[in-house]
């Protein structure tokens, strides 16, 4: 059975229909890797070495620092990392895995890619390994995260961390300005608070929002705003709706908010830049991934203990937080699958969480993936400010029904079809241009609507 269920009962998964039409290998790569050139066909792994390709998020970089002293010393397996920004790493993973080049044994993939990669036979199913490794405790993985990495009953990736989205704000700044953050804010309230907090301290802006092009950058938070304001990328019968009043209103709201009260250089700001702005006290609020809280509350963070956390803002829906996980996928072409599993099981384990907590601070543990994490006294003591909000956001995220109307494909901050890597990226360039003031929202969405209509025609 598919790992998601559409309104009206079971249906053949859209991903299966799409990939059947697209074919496998280089045809699908054109979508999954955004048209980049091939990676070549020879493996540079040798001996006992593993090659791991991963995104440059702070918690991944921490794992890289801990690997030699802990994993390699214990197993004798050397690990060579290639660490790239999100947009770049997606392209490189798409190239290597679609070609089955075998240059990388393991890579960080997300719940977006897993079904497509699994459908095309680019990933090792991991169930045979978890069945022989009871210490890994597969049942401890949070169900929404586990299900998002499952395709046709088999698990194809193990999470490093899971996340939803929420609103982070400076409690001390709000207190000084006499501002009150609602327990469940609306976007209208957030815009009002951003205006009042703008300039609360020297160089401080009211809010930070992603504006960097990329379907995993500006499109992620923007789409949650679209969902809760009544919009959708596509109707249930595959009518593109990017120029609808609801989508337009949500996009104008987002663009106006970041232009009027957001960070400098917003059109080139993504997750990493907003995290840096919040850590350095340059913004009073930040709407983004729940994973960011660990860095804000880490030992040595200038804002540790100063941040409040509330659910993702809403308008017409009860919730709007997304569901996402960076996870470890094993390339089918890897010549060292057993060693690759040893690395994956270590990097996704309870033991690694303990190690990360002791080395980097318990608040910065790569959480959001295991039930047991939220029972650890050490974690609760360090992450109490955001642990419950994060766990509840992940548990309540609904990839099948995230808006006010039925959807033709699953996904909250993305549309779960292979074409979205290209479509989302091209639309993001239009939105980023509007944030930069190089075009209007109406012109950006008119161009985006034409792109979406071409995709929709393939499904109707």
Order of alpha helices (4+ residues) and beta strands (2+ residues): alpha-alpha-beta-alpha-beta-alpha-beta-alpha-alpha-alpha-beta-beta-beta-beta-alpha-alpha-alpha-alpha-alpha-beta-alpha-beta-beta-alpha-alpha-alpha-alpha-alpha-alpha
